[in-house]
Amino acid sequence: MTIAVPATFSDVTPAWFQDALREGGMAGVELASVSVEPMPPSKGLIGDLATVHVTYHSGSGPDAFVIKLPAANPGSRQIGDMLHAYAREVAFYRDVAPQATTTQLAKCFYAGADEQQHRWAVILEAIDGDEFDVMAGATIAQAAAAVDALADFHARWWDADAPFEWMPGFDVIGVGGLQPHWLANLPTFVERYHSVLPSPTADWVLAFAPRLSAWSARAAREPLTMVHSDYRIDNLLFQGDRVTMIDWQTAMRAPAAMDLSCFITTSLSVVNRRANEASLIDRYLARLAMTGIVVDRSWFDQSYDENVLWWMGQFGNNLSHLDPGDDQTQAALTTMVERVYTAALDRNIGRLLESSD
């Protein structure tokens, strides 16, 4: 039986949730009660999340789950639709997760898609992670754990064939198709965030926008792996040195530095990033080498810098018109932007534009 995919949390009735769990493999359960508790908007940028508390009449299982639906916020939903994010996450849990045996993932109990109705939903295990402060940034211990987990994930898919036809990638269509969006949206982003964009980084991102397609074509010739493509502290659950990766809405095949540059430049404070960036890159490459993947450091540094430039543009594109409707979320987004653009200035990313085709 295939059940209807919910449009909103009000559709998550006890009967529906029981059917969803049964469809996902918990065939013997009968629920006595279901309570849906929406999470704050800060918990999901382009998806809405809720904790679902359950009790059982017969059978057994977890007493809490997480359900994720497309964002109700129109601006957030527009970004999700542009990135085909909702369909990608459902496909990830259906197709990739069973093969990602070296990666710590939240267990998926249901992944539903109704393309005609534009509805998608996933039900995941609820994980109690360690507390962290997004505004303060990751601790060095958290950063080390995140880098190790990332290297292990990348190693599983490094330079491998692409078995998932639904997954976008630089070797399929690249990201060059985003160029018209960047050209239209980045001037608005620069105007909105100008107070935290150190000079001349705003000029750099505007100059990069018309070169995105050409850059994408060149990057497609690099060794590619599967990337999370939004690898930030917000999308990780820490339990000591154990890292669970969540939020797979933008999984794709791309240069590995896309993920590492995203994490280091967004998730560490500026002070910690300046002090530890080089050693974290070394740690990542050493972890890859343990699996037999040896990467030239000078080439990787170049790819890392190019992907900082990519994130300057992609974050700008995504945030240009987004009003999260929540002061805490907006403050976190502004801090993220300031960190990325400060990293670009520190690394003199503008030099890449001087030699760009």
Wavefront OBJ file of the C-alpha trace (Angstrom):
o trace
v 0.000 0.000 0.000
v 1.218 3.494 -0.833
v -0.237 6.153 1.421
v -0.890 9.798 0.607
v 2.022 12.129 1.311
v 1.081 14.858 3.825
v 1.040 18.495 2.758
v 1.199 19.993 6.272
v 1.651 18.813 9.828
v -2.129 18.819 10.262
v -2.202 15.849 7.856
v -0.003 13.848 10.229
v -2.839 12.065 11.995
v -2.427 8.967 14.180
v -3.840 6.807 11.382
v -1.511 8.293 8.783
v 1.570 8.002 10.977
v 0.806 4.391 11.779
v 0.431 3.609 8.072
v 3.679 5.436 7.308
v 5.611 3.412 9.871
v 4.102 0.207 8.552
v 4.983 1.159 4.985
v 8.526 1.823 6.183
v 8.893 -1.649 7.655
v 7.389 -1.522 11.155
v 4.643 -3.895 10.070
v 3.473 -5.063 13.476
v 2.924 -1.765 15.239
v -0.386 -0.313 16.317
v -0.211 3.185 17.753
v -2.209 4.343 20.760
v -1.409 8.070 20.450
v 0.478 10.543 18.262
v 1.451 14.108 19.170
v 3.080 16.447 16.644
v 5.344 19.175 18.061
v 6.658 21.603 15.386
v 10.256 22.722 15.814
v 11.344 26.384 15.697
v 12.006 27.824 12.208
v 15.722 28.007 13.032
v 15.890 24.199 12.867
v 15.275 24.130 9.124
v 15.971 26.711 6.438
v 14.148 25.167 3.472
v 12.278 22.416 5.324
v 9.843 22.357 8.240
v 10.490 19.865 11.019
v 8.446 18.478 13.888
v 8.995 15.958 16.636
v 6.338 13.251 16.671
v 5.768 11.627 20.062
v 4.033 8.253 19.996
v 2.778 5.545 22.317
v 2.062 1.981 21.255
v -1.048 -0.132 21.643
v 0.826 -3.148 20.288
v 4.318 -3.663 19.009
v 7.220 -1.470 20.009
v 9.581 1.143 18.649
v 11.008 4.586 19.377
v 8.855 6.930 21.429
v 9.808 9.915 19.270
v 10.498 10.549 15.592
v 11.300 13.565 13.423
v 9.151 14.349 10.388
v 10.308 16.736 7.691
v 8.142 18.460 5.084
v 8.819 21.176 2.494
v 8.920 24.658 4.006
v 5.659 26.546 4.416
v 7.552 29.853 4.239
v 7.156 30.989 0.579
v 10.718 32.273 0.285
v 12.174 29.108 1.752
v 9.922 26.936 -0.406
v 11.065 28.820 -3.512
v 14.691 27.976 -2.724
v 13.809 24.326 -2.087
v 11.908 24.067 -5.355
v 14.725 25.762 -7.296
v 17.203 23.210 -5.955
v 14.799 20.241 -6.323
v 15.757 19.709 -2.703
v 12.725 17.815 -1.449
v 12.770 15.127 -4.109
v 16.517 14.766 -3.665
v 16.270 14.080 0.050
v 13.571 11.443 -0.384
v 15.649 9.776 -3.103
v 18.763 9.936 -0.925
v 17.116 8.019 1.906
v 15.598 5.503 -0.499
v 18.645 4.849 -2.667
v 21.863 6.135 -1.105
v 21.438 5.586 2.632
v 21.309 1.776 2.368
v 24.700 1.871 0.612
v 26.338 4.523 2.829
v 27.500 1.988 5.374
v 30.530 4.020 6.505
v 28.446 7.121 7.235
v 26.453 7.779 10.392
v 22.942 8.694 9.249
v 19.644 9.092 11.031
v 17.582 5.971 10.444
v 14.801 6.631 7.945
v 11.410 5.079 8.728
v 9.512 6.549 5.759
v 10.362 8.465 2.582
v 7.367 9.500 0.527
v 7.067 11.425 -2.705
v 4.097 12.629 -4.741
v 5.603 14.571 -7.631
v 2.218 15.521 -9.123
v 1.025 17.096 -5.877
v 4.487 18.531 -5.114
v 4.587 16.741 -1.787
v 7.498 15.008 -0.082
v 8.045 13.758 3.452
v 10.609 11.826 5.456
v 10.321 10.321 8.931
v 13.638 9.933 10.731
v 14.830 8.743 14.093
v 15.028 11.438 16.752
v 18.616 11.866 17.950
v 19.625 13.812 21.036
v 22.845 15.537 20.037
v 25.293 17.530 22.120
v 24.493 21.190 22.526
v 26.376 23.616 20.314
v 26.280 27.350 19.769
v 25.987 28.329 16.120
v 26.927 31.921 16.875
v 30.048 30.894 18.803
v 30.964 28.325 16.174
v 32.164 24.747 16.356
v 34.724 23.784 18.959
v 38.001 22.399 17.705
v 36.952 18.928 18.881
v 33.677 19.201 16.979
v 35.509 20.453 13.886
v 37.921 17.520 14.006
v 35.076 15.031 14.337
v 33.161 16.659 11.470
v 36.219 16.611 9.201
v 36.890 12.936 9.949
v 33.277 11.997 9.220
v 33.352 13.977 5.991
v 36.539 12.318 4.757
v 35.067 8.880 5.449
v 31.903 9.762 3.524
v 33.811 11.180 0.566
v 36.128 8.174 0.444
v 33.141 5.854 -0.036
v 32.160 7.628 -3.273
v 35.511 9.028 -4.457
v 35.840 9.033 -8.246
v 33.192 6.285 -8.408
v 30.623 5.674 -11.089
v 27.366 7.594 -10.658
v 24.692 4.930 -10.041
v 21.863 7.345 -9.185
v 20.228 8.837 -12.262
v 18.266 11.379 -10.212
v 21.373 12.870 -8.600
v 22.697 16.065 -10.193
v 26.417 16.476 -10.534
v 29.171 18.368 -12.243
v 29.626 15.365 -14.505
v 25.989 15.560 -15.641
v 24.812 19.154 -15.858
v 27.145 20.936 -13.479
v 25.826 24.019 -11.754
v 26.136 26.295 -14.749
v 22.359 26.442 -15.049
v 22.295 28.588 -11.925
v 24.135 31.396 -13.703
v 20.977 33.346 -14.714
v 19.736 33.126 -11.108
v 23.050 34.399 -9.791
v 23.092 37.288 -12.235
v 19.569 38.273 -11.211
v 19.881 37.726 -7.466
v 23.410 38.625 -6.387
v 23.006 42.424 -6.732
v 20.070 42.208 -4.317
v 22.102 40.064 -1.940
v 25.010 42.520 -1.985
v 22.648 45.371 -1.201
v 21.007 43.461 1.685
v 24.218 42.201 3.296
v 26.648 44.985 2.370
v 27.376 45.810 6.022
v 29.073 42.426 6.609
v 30.809 42.023 3.226
v 34.408 43.219 3.615
v 35.689 45.235 0.663
v 36.316 44.163 -2.104
v 34.559 40.793 -1.712
v 31.223 42.076 -3.019
v 32.942 43.032 -6.275
v 34.501 39.573 -6.456
v 31.222 37.693 -6.240
v 29.556 39.946 -8.793
v 32.498 39.389 -11.149
v 32.293 35.622 -10.674
v 28.588 35.350 -11.494
v 28.952 35.590 -15.315
v 31.781 33.025 -15.186
v 29.878 30.358 -13.249
v 29.129 28.157 -16.270
v 32.742 28.159 -17.421
v 33.952 27.393 -13.897
v 31.472 24.535 -13.610
v 32.726 22.989 -16.830
v 36.327 23.105 -15.605
v 35.453 21.733 -12.191
v 33.707 18.762 -13.824
v 37.149 17.510 -14.841
v 38.264 17.177 -11.215
v 37.960 13.902 -9.306
v 34.385 13.976 -8.056
v 32.679 12.397 -5.093
v 29.235 12.544 -3.552
v 28.947 15.705 -1.500
v 26.455 16.825 1.108
v 26.576 20.301 -0.443
v 25.438 22.073 2.728
v 27.909 20.688 5.219
v 27.481 23.138 8.096
v 27.315 22.682 11.855
v 23.529 23.171 11.665
v 23.274 19.957 9.640
v 25.326 17.804 12.003
v 24.416 16.096 15.256
v 27.344 15.579 17.621
v 27.528 12.894 20.297
v 31.112 13.213 21.472
v 33.262 12.287 18.493
v 30.315 10.609 16.775
v 28.817 12.712 13.992
v 25.426 12.086 12.386
v 24.884 13.878 9.075
v 21.379 15.183 8.449
v 19.615 17.303 5.818
v 20.410 15.626 2.504
v 18.338 17.956 0.335
v 21.262 19.061 -1.823
v 23.289 15.855 -2.236
v 25.155 15.826 -5.530
v 28.391 14.776 -7.269
v 30.959 17.539 -7.055
v 34.539 18.341 -6.034
v 35.189 17.240 -2.452
v 36.428 20.689 -1.465
v 32.854 21.957 -1.825
v 31.945 20.305 1.478
v 35.162 20.970 3.371
v 35.261 24.657 2.456
v 31.603 24.981 3.427
v 32.131 23.528 6.885
v 35.339 25.349 7.762
v 34.289 28.782 6.540
v 30.732 28.732 7.935
v 30.972 26.685 11.102
v 34.046 28.039 12.869
v 34.369 31.499 14.330
v 36.680 33.750 12.347
v 39.349 33.485 15.044
v 39.194 29.683 15.197
v 39.092 29.337 11.438
v 42.184 31.491 11.000
v 44.060 29.466 13.606
v 42.977 25.991 12.476
v 42.029 26.077 8.792
v 45.320 24.677 7.485
v 45.492 21.913 10.087
v 41.889 20.862 9.397
v 42.646 20.600 5.675
v 45.717 18.513 6.561
v 43.560 16.315 8.790
v 41.017 15.755 6.014
v 43.684 14.789 3.463
v 45.436 12.491 5.954
v 42.136 10.757 6.677
v 41.587 10.220 2.941
v 45.113 8.836 2.646
v 44.257 6.204 5.270
v 41.765 4.784 2.734
v 44.329 4.813 -0.075
v 43.225 8.109 -1.647
v 46.282 10.345 -2.001
v 45.537 13.934 -3.006
v 48.036 16.569 -4.091
v 47.900 19.353 -1.496
v 48.567 22.236 -3.894
v 45.781 21.078 -6.209
v 43.407 20.667 -3.295
v 44.202 24.144 -1.968
v 43.268 25.558 -5.373
v 40.014 23.592 -5.418
v 39.275 24.685 -1.848
v 39.670 28.356 -2.777
v 37.539 27.972 -5.884
v 34.806 26.458 -3.763
v 34.969 29.322 -1.276
v 34.220 31.501 -4.295
v 31.365 29.144 -5.201
v 29.861 29.459 -1.714
v 30.100 33.230 -1.846
v 27.848 33.110 -4.885
v 25.547 30.259 -3.914
v 24.813 31.523 -0.421
v 24.229 34.957 -1.916
v 21.867 33.536 -4.517
v 19.886 31.563 -1.938
v 19.649 34.344 0.629
v 19.029 37.286 -1.685
v 15.275 37.381 -1.150
v 14.866 35.080 1.852
v 13.123 36.457 4.920
v 13.128 33.594 7.440
v 10.623 35.447 9.612
v 12.706 34.717 12.683
v 15.314 37.061 14.196
v 17.443 34.224 15.549
v 17.625 32.509 12.170
v 18.403 35.771 10.393
v 21.224 36.519 12.843
v 22.712 33.076 12.215
v 22.505 33.571 8.443
v 24.164 36.970 8.662
v 26.971 35.531 10.783
v 27.444 32.733 8.248
v 27.714 35.210 5.388
v 30.194 37.352 7.294
v 32.366 34.312 8.045
v 32.439 33.091 4.439
v 33.260 36.492 2.991
v 35.899 37.159 5.637
v 37.507 33.827 4.779
v 37.479 34.868 1.123
v 39.290 38.082 1.988
v 41.808 36.259 4.189
v 42.576 33.809 1.397
v 42.637 36.522 -1.293
v 40.049 34.673 -3.347
v 39.883 37.583 -5.793
v 43.172 36.453 -7.313
v 41.288 33.541 -8.924
v 39.347 35.981 -11.052
v 42.497 37.464 -12.481
v 43.470 34.142 -14.067
v 39.947 32.914 -14.818
v 38.954 32.263 -18.424
l 1 2 3 4 5 6 7 8 9 10 11 12 13 14 15 16 17 18 19 20 21 22 23 24 25 26 27 28 29 30 31 32 33 34 35 36 37 38 39 40 41 42 43 44 45 46 47 48 49 50 51 52 53 54 55 56 57 58 59 60 61 62 63 64 65 66 67 68 69 70 71 72 73 74 75 76 77 78 79 80 81 82 83 84 85 86 87 88 89 90 91 92 93 94 95 96 97 98 99 100 101 102 103 104 105 106 107 108 109 110 111 112 113 114 115 116 117 118 119 120 121 122 123 124 125 126 127 128 129 130 131 132 133 134 135 136 137 138 139 140 141 142 143 144 145 146 147 148 149 150 151 152 153 154 155 156 157 158 159 160 161 162 163 164 165 166 167 168 169 170 171 172 173 174 175 176 177 178 179 180 181 182 183 184 185 186 187 188 189 190 191 192 193 194 195 196 197 198 199 200 201 202 203 204 205 206 207 208 209 210 211 212 213 214 215 216 217 218 219 220 221 222 223 224 225 226 227 228 229 230 231 232 233 234 235 236 237 238 239 240 241 242 243 244 245 246 247 248 249 250 251 252 253 254 255 256 257 258 259 260 261 262 263 264 265 266 267 268 269 270 271 272 273 274 275 276 277 278 279 280 281 282 283 284 285 286 287 288 289 290 291 292 293 294 295 296 297 298 299 300 301 302 303 304 305 306 307 308 309 310 311 312 313 314 315 316 317 318 319 320 321 322 323 324 325 326 327 328 329 330 331 332 333 334 335 336 337 338 339 340 341 342 343 344 345 346 347 348 349 350 351 352 353 354 355 356 357
